């Protein structure tokens, strides 16, 4: 996968969790995690490459918080449109 994308899980029409996939090879799997901002958990491969960001509390996460994490990881920022389903919570 070459471009980041967001996958959202809904319950009763409201987002309850989301996952922001970062560019990675199809065979790369999470080997460890690191909690960052409230409601964000970064997944890393065994080699230390970030492969995704779990959004465990969509109602508490802001675009600015996600973009701060993306910047720290060396990735391009997400746009408001990228996170629209989560920000609508």
C-alpha positions in Angstrom: 0.0 0.0 0.0 1.5 3.3 -1.0 -1.0 5.9 0.3 -2.3 6.3 3.8 -6.0 5.7 4.4 -8.6 5.6 7.2 -10.8 2.7 8.2 -13.6 3.5 10.6 -15.7 1.1 12.7 -19.2 2.4 13.4 -21.9 1.3 15.9 -25.4 2.8 15.8 -24.1 5.4 13.3 -21.3 6.6 15.5 -17.6 6.0 15.1 -16.3 3.8 17.9 -12.7 3.2 16.6 -10.6 3.9 13.6 -7.3 2.9 12.1 -5.1 5.2 10.0 -3.0 3.0 7.7 0.4 4.3 6.8 2.3 3.3 3.6 3.7 -0.2 4.0 4.3 -3.6 2.3 1.4 -6.0 2.4 3.3 -8.5 4.5 4.3 -6.2 7.3 2.6 -6.8 10.7 2.5 -5.1 14.0 5.1 -6.3 16.5 4.8 -3.6 19.2 2.8 -0.5 20.0 3.3 2.9 21.6 0.6 5.0 23.2 0.8 8.7 22.4 -1.9 11.3 22.6 -5.0 10.3 24.4 -6.8 8.0 22.1 -3.9 7.3 19.7 -1.7 4.1 19.6 1.1 3.7 17.0 1.7 0.2 15.6 5.3 -0.6 14.7 6.9 -3.5 12.8 9.7 -5.6 14.4 12.1 -3.4 12.6 10.6 -0.2 14.1 8.7 1.1 11.1 5.4 2.8 11.9 2.6 1.0 9.9 -0.5 2.5 11.4 -2.2 4.6 14.1 -5.1 3.2 16.1 -7.7 5.8 17.0 -9.2 4.3 20.1 -11.3 7.2 21.1 -12.6 9.0 18.0 -14.5 11.6 20.0 -11.3 12.8 21.8 -8.9 12.9 18.9 -8.2 16.1 16.9 -6.7 16.6 13.5 -3.9 18.6 15.1 -3.1 15.7 17.5 -3.0 13.2 14.6 -0.9 15.5 12.5 1.6 16.0 15.3 2.1 12.2 15.5 2.4 12.0 11.7 5.0 14.8 11.7 7.0 13.0 14.5 6.9 9.8 12.3 8.0 11.7 9.2 4.7 11.4 7.3 2.7 14.0 5.5 -0.2 15.5 7.5 -3.7 14.3 7.1 -6.4 16.7 5.9 -9.7 17.5 7.4 -11.3 15.5 4.6 -9.2 12.5 5.4 -10.6 12.4 8.9 -14.1 13.6 8.2 -15.8 10.4 9.5 -14.0 10.6 12.8 -14.2 14.4 13.2 -18.0 14.2 12.8 -18.2 12.3 16.0 
